[in-house]
């Protein structure tokens, strides 16, 4: 792209009174990011979409050095090729310091990348993180659970991250997640052990939304959820596509928990 072409691209995709810059699926690469870094008059941008641009390696290094977006609050990097090394680079970036929301869904971030993000001093203001469809595994979940670097976190998206019961048990035992309001754990091969751990967690009492559908929870786990003393503030529960038998599903639907919920989704 020539400079003028990229300037036109920015102009054409700068919407919402200059608060949103949508560069999703725009063939953004290293040179375009360098031009972005050199751009002026972007201090009003609060949301930046860079999804589906095959960003990795040097492109992420260039992005991490961008200084022209001091007002950035939301960064969308889903569906790229970000792996552990890129996650480590971003974890050190000042670009993240004012973010309230960061989207990493559908990349290739593993345990080491998750650990780097969990240990980042630049995510103190982050309220929402999407790590869905990244292979962070139990080790990555343990890093998140052990971190005190995300004090503002309200919503944790970990669907399809291979964390299993071991990772879920670590999250349930974390005092650092006591302010969490929304937890998404779909498609993680969670069994009864994981379900019982979150149902009995002393730290997840502020949850208002819990999504645990498409796991391997059976009757014992379902019963624990129905009788949970933890979910007194829960409003929305999504738990379809587990292995809970009909009698136990009936118990859940008739429970005091179900009476408090505004939304219960269960097959």
C-alpha positions in Angstrom: 0.0 0.0 0.0 1.1 3.6 -0.7 0.9 6.0 2.2 -2.1 7.8 0.7 -3.9 4.5 0.1 -3.5 3.5 3.8 -4.6 6.9 4.9 -7.7 6.5 2.8 -8.2 3.0 4.4 -8.0 4.6 7.8 -10.3 7.4 6.9 -12.9 5.0 5.3 -12.9 2.7 8.4 -12.8 5.3 11.1 -16.4 5.4 12.4 -18.5 6.3 15.4 -17.1 9.9 15.5 -13.6 8.6 15.3 -13.9 6.3 18.3 -13.7 3.0 16.3 -11.1 2.0 13.7 -12.1 -1.2 11.9 -9.2 -2.8 10.1 -10.6 -6.3 10.3 -9.7 -8.5 7.3 -8.0 -5.6 5.5 -4.7 -7.3 4.6 -3.0 -5.3 7.3 0.7 -6.3 7.6 4.0 -5.0 8.8 4.2 -1.9 6.5 0.6 -1.0 7.3 1.2 -1.2 11.0 4.3 1.0 10.6 2.1 3.5 8.9 -0.5 3.2 11.6 2.2 3.9 14.2 3.2 7.0 12.3 -0.4 8.2 12.0 -1.6 11.4 13.7 -5.0 12.4 15.0 -5.9 8.9 16.3 -6.0 9.9 20.0 -9.8 9.6 19.9 -9.8 5.9 18.8 -11.1 3.8 21.6 -11.7 0.5 19.7 -9.3 -1.0 17.2 -10.2 -4.1 15.2 -7.3 -6.0 13.7 -9.0 -9.4 13.4 -8.4 -11.8 10.5 -5.2 -10.2 9.2 -2.8 -13.2 9.8 -0.8 -11.1 12.1 2.3 -12.7 13.7 6.0 -12.2 14.3 7.3 -8.9 13.2 3.9 -7.4 12.7 3.1 -8.0 16.4 6.4 -6.4 17.3 5.5 -3.3 15.3 2.0 -3.2 16.8 3.4 -3.4 20.3 5.4 -0.2 19.7 2.4 1.9 18.6 2.2 5.1 20.6 -0.5 7.0 18.7 -3.5 5.4 20.4 -3.5 6.7 24.0 -7.2 6.5 24.2 -7.5 2.9 23.2 -9.8 0.8 25.4 -10.6 -2.2 23.3 -8.2 -4.2 21.1 -9.5 -7.1 18.9 -6.8 -9.5 17.7 -8.9 -12.6 17.2 -8.4 -15.0 14.3 -4.7 -14.2 13.7 -1.6 -16.3 14.1 -0.5 -15.1 17.5 1.4 -17.7 19.4 3.4 -17.7 22.7 6.2 -15.4 21.4 3.8 -12.8 20.1 1.8 -13.0 23.4 5.0 -12.4 25.3 5.8 -9.3 23.1 2.3 -7.9 23.6 2.4 -8.5 27.4 5.3 -6.0 27.5 3.6 -3.3 25.4 2.5 0.0 26.8 -0.3 -0.2 24.2 -2.2 -2.5 26.6 -2.0 -0.2 29.7 -5.4 1.5 29.3 -7.2 -1.4 27.8 -10.5 -2.6 29.3 -11.1 -5.3 26.7 -8.7 -7.5 24.7 -9.7 -10.2 22.3 -7.3 -13.1 21.5 -9.9 -15.7 20.4 -8.8 -18.3 17.8 -5.0 -17.8 17.8 -2.4 -20.2 18.9 -1.5 -19.0 22.4 -0.3 -21.8 24.6 0.7 -22.1 28.3 3.8 -19.9 28.0 1.8 -17.1 26.3 -0.9 -17.3 28.8 1.6 -17.1 31.6 3.2 -14.0 30.0 -0.2 -12.3 29.8 -1.1 -13.3 33.3 2.2 -11.8 34.6 1.9 -8.6 32.5 2.0 -5.3 34.5 0.2 -3.6 31.7 -3.2 -5.2 32.2 -4.2 -3.6 35.5 -7.2 -1.9 33.9 -8.4 -4.9 31.8 -12.0 -5.9 32.6 -12.6 -8.5 29.8 -10.3 -10.9 28.1 -11.2 -13.4 25.4 -8.8 -16.4 25.2 -11.3 -18.8 23.6 -9.9 -21.4 21.2 -6.3 -21.1 22.3 -4.5 -24.2 23.6 -3.5 -22.7 27.0 -4.2 -26.0 28.8 -4.3 -26.6 32.6 -0.9 -24.9 32.9 -2.2 -21.7 31.4 -5.3 -21.8 33.6 -3.0 -22.2 36.6 -1.0 -19.1 35.6 -4.2 -17.1 35.3 -5.4 -18.4 38.7 -2.1 -17.5 40.4 -1.9 -14.0 38.9 -2.7 -10.8 40.9 -2.0 -8.6 37.8 -5.6 -8.5 36.6 -7.3 -6.8 39.5 -10.1 -5.2 37.3 -11.1 -8.4 35.6 -14.9 -8.9 35.4 -15.3 -11.4 32.4 -13.0 -14.3 31.6 -13.6 -16.2 28.3 -11.9 -19.6 28.2 -14.1 -21.6 25.9 -12.3 -24.4 24.1 -8.9 -23.9 25.8 -8.1 -27.5 26.8 -8.0 -26.6 30.5 -10.0 -29.6 31.7 -10.9 -30.3 35.3 -7.4 -29.5 36.5 -7.4 -26.0 35.1 -11.0 -25.3 36.3 -10.1 -26.5 39.8 -7.3 -24.0 39.8 -9.6 -21.1 38.7 -12.2 -22.1 41.4 -9.5 -22.0 44.1 -8.2 -18.5 43.1 -8.7 -15.6 45.4 -7.6 -13.3 42.6 -10.8 -14.0 40.7 -13.1 -13.0 43.6 -14.4 -10.0 41.6 -15.2 -12.0 38.5 -18.8 -11.6 37.2 -18.8 -13.7 34.0 -17.0 -17.0 33.4 -17.1 -18.9 30.2 -15.8 -22.5 30.2 -17.6 -24.3 27.3 -16.0 -27.2 25.5 -13.2 -28.0 28.0 -14.0 -31.6 28.8 -15.0 -30.5 32.3 -16.3 -33.4 34.3 -17.8 -33.7 37.8 -14.6 -32.6 39.4 -14.5 -29.3 37.7 -18.3 -28.7 38.2 -18.1 -29.5 41.9 -15.0 -27.2 42.2 -16.8 -24.2 40.8 -20.0 -25.0 42.6 -18.2 -25.0 45.9 -15.7 -22.2 45.2 -15.5 -19.6 48.0 -14.2 -17.0 45.4 -16.8 -17.1 42.6 -19.7 -15.7 44.6 -20.0 -12.6 42.4 -20.7 -14.5 39.2 -23.8 -13.3 37.4 -23.2 -15.4 34.2 -21.7 -18.9 33.9 -21.4 -20.8 30.7 -20.4 -24.5 31.0 -22.2 -26.1 28.0 -20.7 -28.9 25.9 -18.7 -30.5 28.6 -18.7 -33.9 30.3 -20.6 -33.0 33.5 -22.7 -35.9 34.9 -25.3 -36.2 37.6 -23.0 -35.6 40.6 -21.7 -32.4 39.1 -25.2 -31.3 38.1 -26.5 -31.9 41.6 -23.6 -29.9 43.0 -24.5 -26.9 40.8 -28.1 -27.1 41.8 -27.2 -27.1 45.5 -24.4 -24.6 45.2 -24.0 -22.0 48.0 -21.7 -20.0 45.6 -24.2 -19.0 43.0 -26.5 -16.7 45.1 -25.9 -13.8 42.6 -26.0 -15.9 39.5 -28.5 -14.7 36.9 -27.6 -16.7 33.7 -26.6 -20.3 33.5 -25.8 -22.1 30.2 -25.2 -25.8 30.7 -26.6 -27.7 27.6 -24.9 -30.6 26.0 -23.5 -32.3 29.1 -24.1 -35.9 30.3 -26.7 -35.1 33.0 -29.6 -37.5 33.1 -33.2 -36.4 32.9 -34.0 -36.9 36.6 -31.1 -34.7 37.7 -32.0 -32.1 35.1 -35.5 -32.0 36.6 -34.0 -31.4 40.0 -31.9 -28.6 38.6 -35.0 -27.0 37.0 -36.9 -27.2 40.3 -34.0 -25.9 42.5 -33.8 -22.7 44.4 -31.0 -21.7 42.0 -33.3 -22.1 39.0 -35.9 -19.9 40.7 -33.3 -17.1 41.1 -32.1 -17.3 37.5 -33.3 -15.1 34.7 -31.9 -17.5 32.1 -31.3 -21.3 32.4 -30.3 -23.0 29.2 -30.2 -26.8 29.6 -31.3 -29.6 27.3 
